[in-house]
Amino acid sequence: MDKKKTINWIIAIIVVIVYLSVSFIFDIWAYSWLIWVVYAIYRFITK
């Protein structure tokens, strides 16, 4: 894998960890989808 692809995977894994942590700790499943929206916008901009 090239360096950029590896970094993208690491960022994706971090996003998943943050998503699950925020959702479980604060029990805000209804609003945690915003994390995915921010990640999707980031991926769109950096592509």
One Martini backbone bead per residue (centre of mass of N, CA, C, O) as a GRO file, in nm:
protein
   47
    1MET     BB    1   0.098   0.035   0.020
    2ASP     BB    2   0.059   0.346   0.016
    3LYS     BB    3   0.079   0.618   0.211
    4LYS     BB    4  -0.205   0.744   0.163
    5LYS     BB    5  -0.372   0.488   0.216
    6THR     BB    6  -0.276   0.441   0.504
    7ILE     BB    7  -0.373   0.711   0.622
    8ASN     BB    8  -0.673   0.671   0.554
    9TRP     BB    9  -0.711   0.421   0.734
   10ILE     BB   10  -0.631   0.550   1.001
   11ILE     BB   11  -0.848   0.768   0.999
   12ALA     BB   12  -1.091   0.574   0.985
   13ILE     BB   13  -1.033   0.429   1.253
   14ILE     BB   14  -1.047   0.680   1.433
   15VAL     BB   15  -1.338   0.752   1.366
   16VAL     BB   16  -1.462   0.494   1.479
   17ILE     BB   17  -1.361   0.526   1.768
   18VAL     BB   18  -1.492   0.800   1.823
   19TYR     BB   19  -1.781   0.723   1.762
   20LEU     BB   20  -1.811   0.497   1.976
   21SER     BB   21  -1.726   0.657   2.221
   22VAL     BB   22  -1.935   0.883   2.211
   23SER     BB   23  -2.188   0.704   2.202
   24PHE     BB   24  -2.141   0.547   2.469
   25ILE     BB   25  -2.067   0.766   2.680
   26PHE     BB   26  -2.309   0.987   2.588
   27ASP     BB   27  -2.562   0.874   2.446
   28ILE     BB   28  -2.556   1.006   2.113
   29TRP     BB   29  -2.677   0.862   1.849
   30ALA     BB   30  -2.842   1.094   1.705
   31TYR     BB   31  -2.560   1.282   1.664
   32SER     BB   32  -2.313   1.094   1.559
   33TRP     BB   33  -2.347   1.129   1.244
   34LEU     BB   34  -2.171   1.388   1.221
   35ILE     BB   35  -1.900   1.248   1.205
   36TRP     BB   36  -1.950   1.127   0.919
   37VAL     BB   37  -1.992   1.394   0.773
   38VAL     BB   38  -1.714   1.512   0.828
   39TYR     BB   39  -1.556   1.280   0.698
   40ALA     BB   40  -1.680   1.304   0.414
   41ILE     BB   41  -1.584   1.591   0.361
   42TYR     BB   42  -1.285   1.535   0.395
   43ARG     BB   43  -1.265   1.325   0.164
   44PHE     BB   44  -1.362   1.515  -0.061
   45ILE     BB   45  -1.139   1.734  -0.030
   46THR     BB   46  -0.876   1.527  -0.038
   47LYS     BB   47  -0.934   1.397  -0.335
   0.00000   0.00000   0.00000
